[in-house]
Amino acid sequence: MYQSYTSVGKNMPAILRPSFLYLEVDDLNVIKAAVSDAEVYTPERTTFHGSREIGVKDPTGDFIIFAHFAAPAPA
């Protein structure tokens, strides 16, 4: 995903090292348990585009957003 600096600035605090990774995952609850010791910079939220996501800072100082999109309702 490409995101503008303006958009990032609205979602995150001032960041000195602009290294970001956006990952879609199958189960956000599993990810939250796996990264429970990580620094959270974006608390869990639901975005305007329908993903449930959380942002964490990894031990090297990079920023990772994990996002889960719910399966569409059956037609």
N, C-alpha and C positions, 0 to 999 in steps of 0.2 A: 504494500500500500504506500502510495506517495502522499505526503501531507505537507501543506505549506507551513512555513515558520509561523505565520500569523495564527493559523489554526492550532498548531502545537502550543503556542504561547497562551492560548485561551484554555487549554486543557491541563497544562503542567506548570509547576513553578519554574523560576529561572534556572536554567540548566547550563553548566559550564562545558560539559562534554556532550555534544549533540549526536550521540550514537543510539539509534532506536531500532527496535525489532518488533514487528507486529505479527503475532501468530494466531491462527485460527485453531481451536482445539475442540475435541469431541466432548469433553466433560470438564467444565470450569471448576467444579468442586474437587476433582482429583488434583488439578493444578494448584488450587489454593492450599490444599494440604501439603503438597510437595514444596511449595515456596513459603510456607508459614513463617520461616525465620528471616525471610528477605524483607528489606525496607519497602513498604508500600508507598508509592508516590501518587497513585490514582486509586482511591478506594473503589470497591466494586460499584458498578453503575450499569444502567441500561442506556445505550446510546440511541440517538435519533434514527439510526439505520438498523436498529433491532438487535444489536449484539449485547450480550452480557459480558463485561470485561473488567479486568483488574490490571493495574500497572505496577510493576516492581522494579527495583534497582538490583542488578546482580552484583556479586562480589567484586567484579572488576570496574564497576561504575557505569555500566551500560544500562539502558532502560528498555524494558520489555513489556509489551502489552499482550496479554492473553485474552482472546475473545472467543465466545461461543455463540453461534447462531442457532436458535431453536429450529427444529424441523418444521417445515410448513404444514399447516393443517391439511388433512386429507380433503380432497374436493368432493 
